[in-house]
Amino acid sequence: MLFTLALVLASSKVALSAPALDARQTVTIAVDASKTYQTIDGFGISQFYGRAGNIKSLASAAQKKTLDLLFDPATGAGFSILRNGIGSGPSSGFSIEPNSPGSPSAAPKYQWDGADNDQVWLTQQAKTRGLKYIYADAWSAPGFMKTNGKDSNGGYLCGVTGTSCGNWTQAYANYLTQYVKDYKSVGIDITHLGFLNEPDYTTAYSSMLSSGQQAADFIKVLAPTVKAAGLDVKLTCCDATGYTAQSKMLPGLATVDSLFDVVTTHGYSSDPTTPFASSKHAWMTETADLSGKWDISYYTTGAAGEGQTWAEKIHTALVDASFSAYLYWEGAEDAGTSPTNSALINLHGGVVAPSKRFWVYAQWSRFVRPGAVRIGASGANTALKVSAFKNTDGSVAVQVLNTGASAATVSISGVKGTASAYITSESYELDSLSGSSVPAHSMVTFLYK
């Protein structure tokens, strides 16, 4: 149920005050649309490694509820980016080229089942709800193209600097291009294409190592291959484990700066706190609390899986590091009786249970739509973190994150229109705010239309 904060502005200022509050806690937030920063591409999730099937296997009502929560911009989070995994072989469960053709120059025998581990179905469902960007990313090349002969446990793509196992770079570029064509054959246009996932990390599942220079070697082959195929897709690099690791790869990519479009990173080994040394859009394409037990809380102790913790992480990435997109690892999963915080929504037993992390993401994704521009917003202090975004429809979303133990009065200037307020906290899940203050340990979005 929507609540409109009935404050039709006669001027450019609206005061929101709570009774009996200490005036010293009043904070003036000045929004300045003349100061513009990065353009927002959106927020999103992945459902790789069978998680798309977790949703598809739900009973009809639960399935619809989950899809609406994830992708409907009116009733749910309205996620605009879906990161699909490109299978590479046994460790990911599937591949469009499961067998080696014998040599890099031999004709490949591609196999497309039209389902892609239920990711095709999920993508179609998300598109009907307004999904804008489809990011297809490969964790590894097929094993026969790599130095270690398998798609897991690291190894390097044969043909890049430092390898001596033949040259499979063109074959891998063809493989990725074919995957994009396969999706196009079922009416889905992949918008972004990546060829690495955590190239600084060796693990028992799909993984492939790469330096910045080695990534550049491959981009020199991939970019013209995609172009020759007539595909309108943006290339990304490199989904390192963290901001610092990705930053260290950027110098090696300098020679191909004009050949790829988006700098991508994960948030496991380090979080972004300042902008990349790049003029490209920056995307956080995967991050999560992978170690904690399932936690639905917004704030109790400030634990790693709590909603306020993630509100602060997203705020820092958008405001301090100028990121254009921020994705959580998984949207929804059935992880059995011992779920962790790797997903935003728990589906065990067919019960759809969103965490407060989910509702924090929704504070951003529902009200800051693709194409929005971050604009000036001053007035932050040690307890309040503020940001503002102007959407393409002219609406302005002002986010106020109160990390303190006391409610705060805010006075917002520089915007005109009717303000609606929405709150997420320990007690609320993106509910309409009928009061006039920003409660302690809460996040409130003021949407001006």
C-alpha positions as CSV (number, residue, x, y, z in Angstrom):
1,M,0.0,0.0,0.0
2,L,1.5,3.3,-1.0
3,F,1.4,6.3,1.2
4,T,1.9,9.8,-0.2
5,L,3.5,12.3,2.2
6,A,1.2,15.1,1.5
7,L,3.6,17.9,1.2
8,V,3.0,19.8,-2.1
9,L,5.8,22.3,-2.1
10,A,5.1,25.9,-2.6
11,S,8.8,26.5,-2.7
12,S,11.9,24.3,-3.1
13,K,11.9,23.3,0.5
14,V,10.0,20.8,2.7
15,A,10.6,20.3,6.4
16,L,10.0,16.9,8.0
17,S,9.9,17.2,11.8
18,A,9.1,14.7,14.5
19,P,7.4,15.9,17.7
20,A,9.5,16.2,20.9
21,L,12.8,15.8,19.0
22,D,15.9,17.7,20.1
23,A,16.4,20.4,17.5
24,R,20.1,19.7,17.5
25,Q,19.4,16.5,15.6
26,T,17.8,18.4,12.7
27,V,19.8,18.0,9.5
28,T,19.4,20.1,6.4
29,I,19.9,18.1,3.2
30,A,20.5,20.3,0.2
31,V,19.9,18.7,-3.2
32,D,21.7,20.3,-6.1
33,A,20.7,19.0,-9.6
34,S,23.3,21.2,-11.2
35,K,26.0,18.9,-9.7
36,T,25.9,15.7,-11.7
37,Y,28.0,12.5,-11.3
38,Q,27.7,9.0,-12.7
39,T,24.8,7.5,-14.6
40,I,23.2,4.5,-12.9
41,D,22.8,1.3,-14.9
42,G,21.0,-0.5,-12.2
43,F,21.0,-3.2,-9.5
44,G,20.7,-6.9,-9.9
45,I,21.4,-10.5,-9.0
46,S,22.5,-13.9,-10.4
47,Q,20.8,-17.2,-10.4
48,F,23.7,-19.3,-11.7
49,Y,24.6,-22.9,-10.6
50,G,21.0,-24.1,-10.6
51,R,19.4,-21.2,-8.7
52,A,17.2,-20.4,-11.6
53,G,15.8,-23.9,-11.3
54,N,15.1,-23.3,-7.6
55,I,12.6,-20.6,-8.6
56,K,11.2,-22.6,-11.6
57,S,10.5,-25.6,-9.4
58,L,8.4,-23.6,-6.9
59,A,4.6,-24.0,-6.8
60,S,2.8,-21.5,-9.0
61,A,2.0,-18.9,-6.4
62,A,5.4,-19.0,-4.7
63,Q,7.1,-18.9,-8.1
64,K,5.2,-15.8,-9.1
65,K,5.8,-14.1,-5.7
66,T,9.5,-14.7,-6.0
67,L,9.7,-13.4,-9.6
68,D,7.6,-10.3,-8.7
69,L,9.8,-9.6,-5.6
70,L,13.0,-9.8,-7.7
71,F,12.0,-8.0,-10.9
72,D,8.7,-6.1,-10.6
73,P,9.5,-2.4,-10.1
74,A,6.0,-1.7,-8.6
75,T,5.7,-4.4,-6.0
76,G,9.3,-5.7,-5.6
77,A,12.8,-4.7,-6.1
78,G,12.6,-4.2,-9.8
79,F,16.1,-5.5,-10.4
80,S,17.2,-4.3,-13.8
81,I,20.4,-6.5,-14.3
82,L,20.5,-10.3,-14.4
83,R,24.0,-11.9,-14.4
84,N,23.8,-15.3,-16.2
85,G,26.7,-17.8,-16.0
86,I,28.1,-19.2,-19.2
87,G,28.8,-22.9,-18.6
88,S,32.2,-24.2,-19.2
89,G,32.0,-27.9,-18.6
90,P,31.7,-30.5,-15.8
91,S,32.3,-28.1,-12.9
92,S,29.5,-25.9,-14.0
93,G,27.3,-28.7,-15.2
94,F,26.9,-27.8,-18.8
95,S,28.6,-26.2,-21.8
96,I,27.7,-25.4,-25.4
97,E,30.9,-27.1,-26.5
98,P,31.4,-30.1,-24.2
99,N,34.0,-31.8,-26.3
100,S,37.2,-30.7,-27.9
101,P,37.2,-30.4,-31.7
102,G,40.8,-31.7,-31.6
103,S,42.6,-28.5,-32.3
104,P,42.1,-24.7,-32.1
105,S,41.4,-24.5,-35.9
106,A,39.1,-27.5,-36.1
107,A,35.3,-26.9,-36.6
108,P,33.6,-26.8,-33.2
109,K,30.5,-28.9,-32.5
110,Y,28.3,-26.6,-30.5
111,Q,25.3,-28.0,-28.6
112,W,22.4,-25.6,-27.5
113,D,19.6,-27.1,-25.5
114,G,17.5,-23.9,-25.5
115,A,17.3,-24.0,-21.7
116,D,20.8,-23.1,-20.4
117,N,20.2,-24.6,-17.0
118,D,16.9,-22.8,-16.7
119,Q,18.5,-19.4,-17.2
120,V,16.6,-18.9,-20.5
121,W,13.3,-19.3,-18.7
122,L,14.3,-17.0,-15.8
123,T,15.6,-14.3,-18.3
124,Q,12.3,-14.5,-20.1
125,Q,10.3,-14.1,-16.9
126,A,12.5,-11.2,-15.8
127,K,12.1,-9.5,-19.1
128,T,8.3,-9.5,-18.9
129,R,8.7,-7.6,-15.6
130,G,11.0,-5.0,-17.1
131,L,14.6,-6.4,-17.0
132,K,16.9,-4.1,-18.9
133,Y,20.4,-5.6,-18.9
134,I,21.4,-9.3,-19.4
135,Y,25.0,-9.8,-18.4
136,A,26.4,-13.2,-19.6
137,D,29.7,-14.0,-17.9
138,A,32.0,-17.0,-18.2
139,W,33.7,-18.4,-15.1
140,S,36.2,-20.2,-17.3
141,A,36.9,-21.3,-20.9
142,P,36.3,-25.0,-21.6
143,G,39.0,-27.1,-20.1
144,F,40.5,-28.2,-23.4
145,M,41.3,-24.6,-24.1
146,K,43.4,-24.1,-20.9
147,T,46.8,-24.9,-19.6
148,N,45.6,-27.3,-17.0
149,G,43.2,-29.2,-19.3
150,K,40.0,-28.7,-17.2
151,D,37.5,-25.9,-16.5
152,S,38.2,-25.9,-12.7
153,N,41.2,-25.3,-10.5
154,G,42.5,-22.2,-12.3
155,G,44.8,-22.6,-15.3
156,Y,45.2,-20.1,-18.1
157,L,43.7,-19.6,-21.5
158,C,46.1,-21.1,-24.0
159,G,47.5,-18.4,-26.3
160,V,47.8,-15.5,-23.9
161,T,51.1,-14.2,-22.7
162,G,53.1,-16.7,-20.7
163,T,51.4,-19.9,-22.1
164,S,52.8,-22.5,-24.5
165,C,49.9,-24.8,-25.2
166,G,48.8,-23.6,-28.6
167,N,46.5,-20.7,-29.2
168,W,42.8,-21.1,-28.3
169,T,42.0,-17.4,-28.0
170,Q,40.1,-17.3,-31.3
171,A,38.2,-20.5,-30.4
172,Y,37.2,-19.1,-27.1
173,A,36.1,-15.8,-28.7
174,N,34.0,-17.9,-31.1
175,Y,32.6,-19.9,-28.2
176,L,31.4,-16.8,-26.4
177,T,30.0,-15.2,-29.6
178,Q,28.1,-18.4,-30.3
179,Y,26.5,-18.3,-26.8
180,V,25.3,-14.8,-27.5
181,K,23.9,-16.0,-30.8
182,D,22.1,-18.9,-29.1
183,Y,20.3,-16.5,-26.8
184,K,19.4,-14.3,-29.7
185,S,17.9,-17.4,-31.4
186,V,15.3,-17.6,-28.6
187,G,14.5,-13.9,-28.7
188,I,16.9,-12.7,-25.9
189,D,19.5,-10.0,-26.6
190,I,22.5,-10.3,-24.2
191,T,23.6,-6.7,-23.5
192,H,26.9,-7.3,-21.7
193,L,29.5,-10.1,-22.1
194,G,32.3,-11.1,-19.8
195,F,34.9,-13.8,-20.2
196,L,36.4,-14.0,-16.6
197,N,35.2,-14.5,-13.1
198,E,37.6,-13.9,-10.2
199,P,40.8,-14.4,-12.3
200,D,42.9,-13.9,-9.2
201,Y,41.4,-16.9,-7.4
202,T,41.9,-20.6,-7.9
203,T,39.0,-22.9,-6.8
204,A,37.6,-26.4,-7.3
205,Y,34.7,-25.1,-9.4
206,S,34.9,-23.3,-12.7
207,S,37.8,-20.9,-12.6
208,M,40.4,-19.4,-14.9
209,L,43.4,-17.2,-14.0
210,S,44.4,-14.1,-15.8
211,S,46.6,-11.0,-15.3
212,G,45.5,-7.6,-16.8
213,Q,47.9,-8.1,-19.7
214,Q,46.6,-11.6,-20.4
215,A,43.0,-10.3,-20.3
216,A,44.1,-7.6,-22.8
217,D,45.5,-10.3,-25.1
218,F,42.1,-11.9,-25.3
219,I,40.1,-8.7,-25.6
220,K,42.1,-8.0,-28.8
221,V,40.6,-11.1,-30.2
222,L,37.1,-11.0,-28.7
223,A,36.2,-7.4,-29.6
224,P,36.7,-7.9,-33.4
225,T,35.0,-11.3,-33.3
226,V,31.9,-9.9,-31.6
227,K,31.9,-6.9,-34.0
228,A,32.2,-9.2,-37.1
229,A,29.2,-11.2,-35.9
230,G,27.1,-8.0,-36.0
231,L,26.3,-8.3,-32.3
232,D,25.4,-5.2,-30.3
233,V,26.9,-6.2,-26.9
234,K,29.2,-4.4,-24.5
235,L,32.3,-6.2,-23.2
236,T,33.3,-6.2,-19.6
237,C,36.4,-7.0,-17.6
238,C,37.4,-8.6,-15.3
239,D,35.3,-9.5,-12.2
240,A,38.2,-9.8,-9.8
241,T,37.6,-10.9,-6.2
242,G,37.7,-7.4,-5.0
243,Y,38.2,-3.7,-5.7
244,T,41.9,-3.7,-5.0
245,A,42.6,-6.8,-7.1
246,Q,40.6,-5.3,-10.0
247,S,42.5,-2.0,-9.7
248,K,45.8,-3.9,-10.1
249,M,44.6,-5.3,-13.4
250,L,43.7,-2.0,-15.0
251,P,47.3,-0.9,-16.0
252,G,47.5,-4.1,-18.0
253,L,44.3,-3.3,-19.8
254,A,45.5,0.2,-21.0
255,T,46.3,-1.0,-24.5
256,V,42.7,-2.2,-25.1
257,D,40.9,0.6,-23.3
258,S,38.9,1.4,-26.4
259,L,37.9,-2.2,-27.0
260,F,35.9,-2.9,-23.8
261,D,33.1,-1.0,-22.1
262,V,32.6,-1.7,-18.4
263,V,35.0,-2.3,-15.5
264,T,33.6,-5.0,-13.3
265,T,34.6,-6.3,-9.9
266,H,33.4,-8.4,-6.9
267,G,33.4,-7.3,-3.3
268,Y,34.8,-10.2,-1.4
269,S,38.5,-9.4,-0.9
270,S,37.9,-5.7,-0.7
271,D,35.1,-3.2,-1.2
272,P,35.2,-0.1,-3.4
273,T,35.8,3.2,-1.5
274,T,37.1,5.4,-4.3
275,P,36.5,5.5,-8.1
276,F,38.6,3.3,-10.4
277,A,41.3,5.0,-12.4
278,S,39.1,4.6,-15.4
279,S,36.5,6.7,-17.2
280,K,34.3,3.6,-17.9
281,H,31.2,2.7,-15.9
282,A,32.1,0.6,-12.9
283,W,29.9,-2.4,-11.9
284,M,29.9,-4.4,-8.7
285,T,28.8,-7.7,-10.3
286,E,29.0,-10.0,-7.3
287,T,29.2,-9.7,-3.5
288,A,27.6,-11.3,-0.5
289,D,28.1,-12.5,3.0
290,L,29.1,-16.0,2.3
291,S,30.1,-17.1,5.8
292,G,27.2,-16.1,8.0
293,K,24.2,-18.1,8.9
294,W,20.9,-16.9,7.4
295,D,20.1,-13.5,8.8
296,I,16.9,-11.7,8.1
297,S,17.7,-8.7,10.4
298,Y,18.1,-5.1,9.4
299,Y,20.1,-4.1,12.5
300,T,20.8,-5.8,15.8
301,T,24.6,-5.8,16.2
302,G,25.9,-4.6,12.8
303,A,26.7,-8.1,11.6
304,A,27.9,-8.8,8.1
305,G,24.6,-10.1,6.8
306,E,22.3,-7.4,8.3
307,G,20.5,-4.9,6.1
308,Q,22.1,-1.8,7.5
309,T,25.5,-3.2,6.7
310,W,24.5,-3.6,3.1
311,A,22.9,-0.2,2.9
312,E,26.2,1.3,3.9
313,K,28.2,-0.8,1.4
314,I,25.9,0.2,-1.5
315,H,25.9,3.9,-0.4
316,T,29.7,3.9,-0.3
317,A,30.0,2.3,-3.7
318,L,27.6,4.7,-5.3
319,V,28.6,7.9,-3.6
320,D,32.2,7.5,-2.7
321,A,33.3,5.2,-5.6
322,S,30.9,6.4,-8.3
323,F,29.7,2.9,-9.3
324,S,27.0,2.6,-11.8
325,A,25.7,-0.8,-10.8
326,Y,25.6,-3.0,-7.7
327,L,24.7,-6.7,-7.8
328,Y,24.3,-9.3,-5.0
329,W,25.5,-12.8,-5.7
330,E,22.2,-14.7,-5.6
331,G,18.7,-13.3,-5.6
332,A,16.9,-16.4,-4.3
333,E,17.8,-20.0,-3.4
334,D,16.8,-23.1,-1.6
335,A,19.9,-23.9,0.4
336,G,18.2,-26.5,2.6
337,T,18.0,-26.4,6.3
338,S,21.3,-24.5,6.8
339,P,21.1,-21.4,4.5
340,T,23.7,-18.7,4.6
341,N,23.5,-15.1,3.5
342,S,24.6,-15.9,0.0
343,A,21.1,-15.1,-1.2
344,L,18.7,-12.2,-0.6
345,I,15.6,-14.5,-0.4
346,N,15.4,-17.9,1.1
347,L,13.1,-20.5,-0.6
348,H,13.5,-23.5,1.6
349,G,10.3,-25.6,1.8
350,G,8.6,-23.5,-0.8
351,V,8.3,-20.6,1.6
352,V,9.4,-17.3,0.1
353,A,11.3,-15.4,2.9
354,P,13.0,-12.1,1.9
355,S,15.8,-10.8,4.2
356,K,16.2,-7.2,5.2
357,R,19.2,-7.2,2.8
358,F,16.6,-7.7,0.0
359,W,14.5,-4.7,1.2
360,V,17.6,-2.5,1.4
361,Y,18.5,-3.3,-2.2
362,A,14.9,-2.5,-3.1
363,Q,15.3,0.9,-1.6
364,W,17.8,1.6,-4.3
365,S,16.6,-0.5,-7.2
366,R,12.9,0.5,-7.1
367,F,13.5,4.2,-6.8
368,V,16.8,4.7,-8.7
369,R,16.0,3.4,-12.1
370,P,18.4,2.7,-15.1
371,G,19.5,6.0,-16.6
372,A,19.2,8.0,-13.4
373,V,22.0,10.4,-12.7
374,R,23.4,10.9,-9.3
375,I,23.2,14.6,-8.3
376,G,24.5,16.7,-5.5
377,A,23.2,16.0,-1.9
378,S,24.9,17.6,1.1
379,G,24.1,17.3,4.7
380,A,25.6,14.0,5.7
381,N,27.1,13.6,9.2
382,T,28.5,10.7,11.3
383,A,25.0,9.2,11.7
384,L,23.3,10.2,8.4
385,K,24.4,9.2,5.0
386,V,22.6,10.9,2.1
387,S,22.4,10.6,-1.6
388,A,20.1,11.9,-4.4
389,F,19.4,10.7,-8.0
390,K,17.4,12.2,-10.8
391,N,15.5,9.6,-12.9
392,T,14.8,9.9,-16.6
393,D,11.1,10.7,-15.8
394,G,12.1,13.7,-13.8
395,S,11.5,12.2,-10.4
396,V,14.1,12.7,-7.7
397,A,14.9,10.0,-5.1
398,V,16.7,11.2,-2.0
399,Q,18.0,8.3,0.2
400,V,18.6,9.0,3.9
401,L,20.4,6.3,5.8
402,N,20.3,6.7,9.6
403,T,23.0,4.6,11.2
404,G,22.6,6.2,14.6
405,A,20.7,5.3,17.7
406,S,18.4,8.3,17.6
407,A,15.7,9.5,15.2
408,A,16.7,12.5,13.1
409,T,14.7,15.4,11.7
410,V,15.6,16.2,8.1
411,S,14.8,19.3,6.0
412,I,15.2,18.8,2.3
413,S,15.8,21.7,-0.1
414,G,16.4,21.9,-3.8
415,V,13.5,19.7,-5.0
416,K,9.9,20.4,-6.0
417,G,6.9,18.1,-6.1
418,T,4.9,15.8,-4.0
419,A,7.1,13.7,-1.6
420,S,6.3,10.0,-0.8
421,A,8.4,8.4,1.9
422,Y,9.3,4.7,2.2
423,I,11.1,3.0,5.1
424,T,13.2,-0.1,5.6
425,S,14.2,-1.0,9.2
426,E,14.0,-3.9,11.7
427,S,10.2,-3.3,11.8
428,Y,9.5,-2.3,8.2
429,E,10.0,-3.6,4.7
430,L,9.9,-0.7,2.2
431,D,6.7,0.4,3.9
432,S,5.1,3.9,3.4
433,L,6.3,6.3,6.1
434,S,3.4,8.1,7.8
435,G,5.6,9.9,10.3
436,S,7.9,12.8,9.7
437,S,11.3,11.7,10.9
438,V,14.0,9.2,9.9
439,P,14.0,6.7,12.8
440,A,17.1,5.3,14.3
441,H,18.7,2.5,12.4
442,S,16.6,2.9,9.3
443,M,16.8,3.8,5.6
444,V,14.2,6.1,4.1
445,T,13.8,7.1,0.5
446,F,11.9,10.4,-0.2
447,L,10.6,10.2,-3.8
448,Y,9.6,13.5,-5.4
449,K,7.4,13.6,-8.4
